[in-house]
């Protein structure tokens, strides 16, 4: 049980760090996340692309 909780926490931390790196790469270190395709600000770290960019794929 502890192992699963640890894995979940580490996965969440990895998502947060990847989202922060995308924001920094677009020139906005104050954002928590940015779209990997167009660079717009995203409201959460749960996704890496905005809806319009997802539809283009």
Beta strands, then each sheet from edge to edge (+ up, - down):
end
